[in-house]
Amino acid sequence: MGIDRPDEDDAPTVEHDAPLARRDTPDGEPDSPAVDDHGTSPDSEADRVAYVTNFRADVVAEYAWAEAMPEFRATWEEHVRRYPHPERSRPTAHDDGSWSADGNRKLNPEQNAEVDRYSARFHEIGKNVIVPALRNVEAEDSCRHLVGLQHCFKDADRLKEKVADRLRAKPDRTPGQALEMIPDTVRFTLQYDNNSYTAGVRKDIERLEAQGFVQLESRGTWTSDQYKGINSRWEEPESRQSFEVQFHTRISYEAKELTHKAYERIRSTAEDHERTELKDFQRKVCAMIPVPPGATEIEDYRREKIDG
Amino acid sequence: MAEQISYYAIVDDLSSREQPAGILRRIKHDAGERDEAFGSDLRWAPSSLLYEYERGDLENRFMPITEEEAGRIVERIRRSAGGEE
């Protein structure tokens, strides 16, 4: 049987804030239905009714989520007890410059050096260009914020695992091509309230473009039973460095963190029979995530190749 | 359940359905499921790529293909590894 290893760069960081800190009771009314979270006023009776309806549904969903969390955590603890995975061995850098890790993953000295050079590059561009720009975008609206910023750079060993996996599964790729196509070496998450999600995502896509970034792709998974949210891929045009922006609600982000270790096992170490249970766990967690109004109407995007 | 195998062409920014970057199969059976890719080492081995896609990863797309199409991709990889392409 395989083994589990917390992935430091992707390690769960659920913030256990009070789920209803800014809410009333499930039967309550919003404090001011005249102005929503984005400062826009419902301008008709129909809008006001829709606003109140969405607000109530949001509060009910938050209560349900808060009530379900202890059960999910207990389910996961029971799963770990039934499927104990021994610790994975740490990835190893060898004296000849090569690198190896569990799963028969290997990089020769040249490949390993190329990943190290790329890591240094994306850290520099990320730190000096991309992170400040994302901070600027965040500052434009106090109704949502960046979460998990401390994990915005992918861990070097996890990146090497990904490169090794791709060089094997896509035999024609060079290490450089494999690196450039990994979308989340630099990644960010914007987190919204449920009811301001759709308008907020649309506006933030405009804001990212206004910062000069080029959107390459986005894909919504709000109808998926395994993972809910929107992931998008961007490029900083001068350096051509790509990065990822995920758009989540508080609950979809917490669900992602809650299921992180299950996902780690699914993709790396689980045996076939355990994998089925892990996917069932993810399915049950995802079923509790309320889909923000209008979220499924945000169209997927893929930029046409214009420069080969 | 008898064993069910679904094949997928792996398509990324530098490839197409007609010339995919690789080949993956998902095997479902009574006891569970697993994914395997046919790799540069000319064997089927566990792969996480489709699970990453299901988790929102944007690098690859997975096009369902027939067993016959899968066989052609496997042969192409074999020939390429043997220096025939």
Interface residues (C-beta under 8 A of the other chain):
Chain A: G103 N104 D165 R166 L167 R168 A169 K170 P171 D172 R173 Q177 M181 I182 P183 D184 E217 S218 R219 T221 S224 Q226 Y227 G229 N231 S232 R233 E244 Q246 Y263 I266 R267 S268 E271 D272 H273 E274 R275 T276 K305
Chain B: I10 D12 D13 L14 S15 A21 G22 L24 H29 A31 G32 E33 R34 A37 G39 S40 D41 A45 P46 S47 S48 L49 Y51 E52 E54 R55 G56 D57 L58 E59 I77 S80 A81
